[in-house]
Amino acid sequence: MIENQTTQNLPAGKITIGPLFFHWTAEKRRDFYFRIADEAAIDCVYLGEVVCSKREIFFKEFLPVVSERLQRAGKEVIVSTLALVTSKREMSTVSAYADAGFMVEANDVASLQALHGRPHVIGPFINVFNESTRDYVIKNNATRIVLPVEMAADSIGRLAGGGEAAEIEVMVFGRQPLSVAMRCYHARAHELNKDSCQFVCGLDQDGLQTNTVDQQPILAVNGTQTMSHGYVVLLQELAKLQNMGVSHFRLSPQDVDMARVSHLYRNVLDRKCDPAEALETLKAITDTVPFINGFWHGSEGFAWVENRA
C-alpha cells in the first residue's frame, strides 16, 4: 500500500462512469453496462443520451433492465440528458425521467426549469466556472456538480473547497467533451446531411479522428459533438483532487476495457497502487491514443505535462 503524510487520511472518493457519448449498437451498449454491473469498481453509472436525440430510440427498450441490473449490483444510477435541447419533445423527456423517479443529470440550462426544486446533478456542459454559479445551482436543489473539463487545478480547488455543500465531480479519464453543435460533422464527412445521416457515427466506436493541415491528430468528432483526440488522464492528480474536496471521479466510456480501467483508478484512490505504475498499465490498455492533462495545468488542452510532485 502506498501511503504518506498527505494522503493516508484522505476520503476514498467514488468512481463514476459518465454517459456513453458514442453510437454503439443497443446490444453492445447493454452488454457493456452488464459488465460494468458485474465486474467494474464503479459506484455510480450515468445512462441516457447526451449527443443526439435521434439515437435515443435504439436503447430505450433496454434502459429499464440495464438500470435494474446496475442497481442490483449496488451502483447508483443517474440518467443524463441532452447537451443541446432544441424541441418541446426533448424538454418533455427531461421531465419524464424525473417523474419516473430517476435522478437526472442536466446538461443544458433549459433543463433546469423542468428540474427546479427536484434533486438533480449539474453536468459538465453547463458552465459552472465560479462560486456564484455554483451556489445558484445548489439553491435550485442541485446535489452534485460535474465541473467543465476545461477547468484548471486552481479553479477546481476554489469551487470544491468552499461555499454551500454539494458533491463535486471531475472527469479523470477519456476523451474530453468540448462542444455539441446543431450540425452533424459525421454526416458531412460522409457527404450526407443531418436529417438523412444514416447513423454513420456508429462506424466510429471511439470517435472519428480529425487532423491539422499538417496531418497531426488534434480532435475527434462524434456526430454533432467535438471531443479531444487524446484521453485525459488524471491518475497522478487524484490525491490532490481528493485534498481539494472532490468526491466523485468520472471515467468517460471508451471502446477499451473500462472494467480494468476502473480498477486501476480504484487502486490509486485507495493508495494500493503507485500512480506512475498505474499510468504505465493504462498505456497498455489504451494502445496508441495519447494522454493529455493540459487544462488541469492551465495549458493547452491537448498538452501532456509531467507531474513532478
C-alpha positions as CSV (number, residue, x, y, z in Angstrom):
1,M,0.0,0.0,0.0
2,I,1.3,3.5,-0.9
3,E,0.8,5.9,2.0
4,N,2.4,9.1,3.2
5,Q,1.5,12.0,5.4
6,T,-0.5,13.9,2.8
7,T,-2.6,11.0,1.5
8,Q,-3.2,8.4,4.2
9,N,-6.2,10.2,5.8
10,L,-7.9,11.3,2.6
11,P,-11.5,10.1,1.9
12,A,-11.7,7.2,-0.5
13,G,-13.8,9.0,-3.2
14,K,-16.3,7.5,-5.6
15,I,-15.7,6.4,-9.2
16,T,-18.4,7.1,-11.7
17,I,-18.9,6.0,-15.4
18,G,-20.2,9.0,-17.3
19,P,-22.7,8.8,-20.1
20,L,-21.7,7.0,-23.3
21,F,-21.2,9.6,-26.0
22,F,-20.7,7.2,-28.9
23,H,-23.3,5.5,-31.0
24,W,-22.8,1.8,-30.2
25,T,-25.3,-0.8,-31.1
26,A,-28.0,-1.3,-28.4
27,E,-26.7,-4.8,-27.7
28,K,-23.1,-3.7,-27.3
29,R,-24.3,-0.9,-25.0
30,R,-26.4,-3.3,-23.0
31,D,-23.6,-5.8,-22.6
32,F,-21.1,-3.0,-21.7
33,Y,-23.3,-2.0,-18.8
34,F,-23.9,-5.6,-17.7
35,R,-20.2,-6.0,-17.4
36,I,-19.9,-2.7,-15.5
37,A,-22.5,-4.1,-13.1
38,D,-20.7,-7.4,-12.6
39,E,-17.0,-6.6,-12.8
40,A,-16.2,-2.9,-12.5
41,A,-15.1,-0.9,-9.5
42,I,-17.8,1.7,-10.1
43,D,-20.1,3.4,-7.6
44,C,-22.3,5.4,-10.0
45,V,-23.4,5.0,-13.6
46,Y,-24.8,7.7,-15.9
47,L,-27.2,6.4,-18.5
48,G,-29.0,8.3,-21.2
49,E,-28.3,10.1,-24.5
50,V,-26.3,13.3,-24.4
51,V,-25.3,14.0,-28.0
52,C,-28.1,13.3,-30.4
53,S,-31.8,12.7,-29.7
54,K,-32.2,10.6,-32.9
55,R,-30.1,7.9,-31.1
56,E,-32.4,7.6,-28.0
57,I,-34.9,5.2,-29.6
58,F,-32.3,2.5,-30.1
59,F,-31.5,1.9,-26.4
60,K,-34.9,3.0,-24.9
61,E,-36.2,-0.6,-24.5
62,F,-33.0,-1.7,-22.7
63,L,-32.9,1.2,-20.2
64,P,-35.2,-0.4,-17.5
65,V,-33.4,-3.8,-17.5
66,V,-29.9,-2.2,-17.5
67,S,-30.9,0.2,-14.7
68,E,-32.3,-2.6,-12.6
69,R,-29.1,-4.7,-13.2
70,L,-26.9,-1.9,-12.2
71,Q,-28.9,-1.1,-9.0
72,R,-29.0,-4.7,-8.0
73,A,-25.2,-4.6,-8.2
74,G,-25.1,-1.7,-5.8
75,K,-24.5,1.0,-8.3
76,E,-26.2,4.4,-8.2
77,V,-28.0,5.1,-11.5
78,I,-28.4,8.6,-12.9
79,V,-29.9,9.5,-16.3
80,S,-28.1,12.1,-18.3
81,T,-30.0,14.4,-20.7
82,L,-29.1,16.1,-23.9
83,A,-26.4,18.8,-24.0
84,L,-28.4,20.7,-26.6
85,V,-32.2,20.8,-26.1
86,T,-33.9,22.1,-29.2
87,S,-37.6,21.0,-29.1
88,K,-40.6,20.6,-26.7
89,R,-40.3,16.8,-27.1
90,E,-36.7,16.8,-25.9
91,M,-37.7,19.1,-23.0
92,S,-40.6,16.8,-22.0
93,T,-38.1,13.8,-21.9
94,V,-36.2,15.6,-19.1
95,S,-39.4,15.9,-17.0
96,A,-40.5,12.3,-17.9
97,Y,-37.2,10.9,-16.4
98,A,-37.6,13.0,-13.3
99,D,-41.3,12.0,-12.9
100,A,-40.3,8.3,-13.3
101,G,-38.1,8.6,-10.2
102,F,-34.7,8.8,-11.9
103,M,-32.0,11.2,-10.6
104,V,-31.3,13.4,-13.6
105,E,-28.1,14.9,-14.9
106,A,-28.9,18.2,-16.6
107,N,-26.6,19.2,-19.5
108,D,-28.5,22.1,-20.9
109,V,-29.6,25.1,-18.8
110,A,-33.0,24.7,-20.5
111,S,-33.4,21.5,-18.4
112,L,-33.1,23.4,-15.1
113,Q,-36.6,24.8,-15.3
114,A,-38.1,21.3,-15.5
115,L,-35.9,20.2,-12.6
116,H,-36.4,23.2,-10.4
117,G,-36.8,22.2,-6.8
118,R,-36.0,18.5,-7.5
119,P,-32.7,16.9,-6.6
120,H,-30.5,16.7,-9.7
121,V,-26.9,16.7,-11.0
122,I,-25.4,19.5,-13.0
123,G,-23.5,18.0,-15.9
124,P,-20.2,19.3,-17.4
125,F,-21.9,21.0,-20.4
126,I,-23.4,23.6,-18.0
127,N,-20.7,26.2,-17.3
128,V,-20.2,26.3,-13.6
129,F,-16.9,28.2,-13.5
130,N,-17.3,30.4,-10.4
131,E,-18.6,30.3,-6.9
132,S,-21.7,32.4,-7.6
133,T,-22.9,30.0,-10.3
134,R,-22.1,27.0,-8.0
135,D,-24.2,28.5,-5.2
136,Y,-27.0,29.4,-7.5
137,V,-27.5,25.9,-8.9
138,I,-27.2,24.4,-5.4
139,K,-30.1,26.7,-4.3
140,N,-32.1,25.2,-7.2
141,N,-31.5,21.8,-5.5
142,A,-28.5,20.5,-7.4
143,T,-26.9,17.9,-5.2
144,R,-23.8,17.3,-7.3
145,I,-21.9,19.4,-9.9
146,V,-19.7,17.8,-12.6
147,L,-17.2,20.5,-13.4
148,P,-16.4,21.5,-17.0
149,V,-13.4,19.7,-18.4
150,E,-11.6,23.0,-19.3
151,M,-11.1,24.0,-15.6
152,A,-7.5,24.3,-14.2
153,A,-6.5,22.9,-10.9
154,D,-6.7,26.3,-9.0
155,S,-10.3,26.9,-10.2
156,I,-11.3,23.4,-9.2
157,G,-9.9,23.9,-5.8
158,R,-11.9,27.1,-5.3
159,L,-15.2,25.5,-6.3
160,A,-14.6,22.3,-4.4
161,G,-13.3,23.8,-1.2
162,G,-16.0,26.2,-0.1
163,G,-19.5,27.5,-0.3
164,E,-22.7,25.6,0.2
165,A,-22.4,21.8,0.5
166,A,-22.6,19.8,-2.8
167,E,-20.7,16.9,-4.2
168,I,-18.1,17.8,-6.8
169,E,-17.3,15.5,-9.7
170,V,-14.3,15.8,-12.1
171,M,-13.6,13.8,-15.2
172,V,-10.4,12.0,-14.9
173,F,-10.3,9.6,-17.9
174,G,-11.4,9.6,-21.5
175,R,-11.9,11.9,-24.5
176,Q,-12.9,15.3,-23.2
177,P,-16.3,16.6,-24.5
178,L,-15.6,20.1,-25.8
179,S,-18.8,21.1,-27.6
180,V,-22.1,20.0,-29.2
181,A,-23.4,21.8,-32.2
182,M,-26.6,21.8,-34.4
183,R,-24.5,20.5,-37.4
184,C,-23.6,16.8,-37.7
185,Y,-19.9,16.6,-38.6
186,H,-20.1,12.8,-39.1
187,A,-22.8,13.2,-41.7
188,R,-20.9,15.9,-43.6
189,A,-17.7,13.7,-43.5
190,H,-19.7,11.1,-45.5
191,E,-21.4,13.7,-47.8
192,L,-24.7,13.3,-46.0
193,N,-26.9,15.8,-44.3
194,K,-28.1,15.6,-40.7
195,D,-31.7,14.6,-41.5
196,S,-30.6,11.6,-43.6
197,C,-27.4,10.8,-41.7
198,Q,-27.9,7.0,-41.8
199,F,-26.3,7.0,-38.4
200,V,-22.8,6.9,-39.8
201,C,-21.5,8.0,-36.4
202,G,-21.9,4.3,-35.5
203,L,-19.0,3.5,-37.8
204,D,-16.5,5.0,-35.4
205,Q,-16.9,3.4,-32.0
206,D,-14.4,5.7,-30.3
207,G,-14.9,8.8,-32.4
208,L,-13.6,10.0,-35.8
209,Q,-10.1,11.3,-35.8
210,T,-9.6,14.8,-37.3
211,N,-6.1,16.2,-38.2
212,T,-4.5,19.5,-38.6
213,V,-3.4,20.7,-42.1
214,D,0.0,19.0,-41.5
215,Q,-1.8,15.8,-40.6
216,Q,-1.3,15.8,-36.8
217,P,-4.3,14.3,-34.9
218,I,-5.9,17.0,-32.7
219,L,-9.7,16.4,-32.2
220,A,-12.3,13.6,-32.6
221,V,-15.8,14.1,-33.9
222,N,-18.8,12.1,-32.8
223,G,-22.0,13.1,-34.6
224,T,-22.6,16.7,-33.6
225,Q,-20.0,16.5,-30.9
226,T,-16.4,17.7,-30.9
227,M,-14.0,15.9,-28.5
228,S,-10.3,15.8,-27.7
229,H,-8.3,13.3,-29.7
230,G,-6.3,12.3,-26.6
231,Y,-7.6,10.8,-23.4
232,V,-7.5,13.0,-20.4
233,V,-5.7,11.0,-17.6
234,L,-5.5,12.5,-14.1
235,L,-4.2,9.4,-12.3
236,Q,-1.2,11.3,-10.8
237,E,-3.5,14.2,-9.7
238,L,-6.1,12.1,-7.8
239,A,-4.7,12.7,-4.3
240,K,-4.6,16.5,-4.9
241,L,-8.2,16.4,-6.2
242,Q,-9.2,14.5,-3.0
243,N,-7.4,17.1,-0.9
244,M,-9.4,19.8,-2.7
245,G,-12.7,18.2,-1.7
246,V,-13.6,16.5,-4.9
247,S,-15.8,13.5,-4.0
248,H,-16.5,11.8,-7.4
249,F,-14.1,10.9,-10.2
250,R,-15.6,10.3,-13.7
251,L,-14.4,7.8,-16.2
252,S,-15.9,8.5,-19.7
253,P,-16.6,5.3,-21.6
254,Q,-14.3,4.5,-24.4
255,D,-14.0,1.4,-26.6
256,V,-11.4,-0.2,-24.3
257,D,-11.5,-2.4,-21.2
258,M,-13.3,0.0,-18.9
259,A,-13.7,-2.5,-16.1
260,R,-9.9,-2.8,-15.9
261,V,-9.5,1.0,-16.1
262,S,-11.9,1.3,-13.2
263,H,-9.9,-1.0,-11.0
264,L,-6.7,1.0,-11.8
265,Y,-8.3,4.2,-10.6
266,R,-9.8,2.5,-7.6
267,N,-6.4,1.1,-6.5
268,V,-4.8,4.6,-6.9
269,L,-7.6,6.3,-4.9
270,D,-7.2,3.6,-2.2
271,R,-3.4,4.0,-2.2
272,K,-2.9,0.4,-3.2
273,C,-1.0,1.3,-6.3
274,D,1.5,3.9,-7.2
275,P,0.1,6.4,-9.8
276,A,3.2,6.1,-12.0
277,E,2.9,2.3,-12.1
278,A,-0.9,2.6,-12.9
279,L,-0.1,5.0,-15.7
280,E,2.2,2.5,-17.4
281,T,-0.5,-0.2,-17.1
282,L,-3.1,2.2,-18.5
283,K,-0.9,2.8,-21.6
284,A,-1.1,-0.9,-22.4
285,I,-4.9,-0.8,-22.2
286,T,-5.4,2.3,-24.4
287,D,-2.9,1.4,-27.1
288,T,-1.7,4.3,-29.2
289,V,-4.1,7.1,-28.0
290,P,-2.1,9.9,-26.4
291,F,-2.7,11.1,-22.8
292,I,-3.5,14.7,-22.1
293,N,-3.8,16.9,-19.0
294,G,-3.2,20.4,-20.3
295,F,-6.4,22.0,-18.9
296,W,-5.5,20.9,-15.4
297,H,-2.2,22.7,-15.6
298,G,-3.6,25.8,-17.2
299,S,-2.1,24.9,-20.6
300,E,-3.4,23.9,-24.0
301,G,-5.9,21.1,-23.5
302,F,-4.1,18.7,-25.8
303,A,-0.8,19.0,-23.9
304,W,0.7,16.4,-21.6
305,V,2.5,18.0,-18.6
306,E,4.6,15.7,-16.5
307,N,3.7,15.6,-12.8
308,R,6.8,16.5,-10.8
309,A,5.2,16.3,-7.4
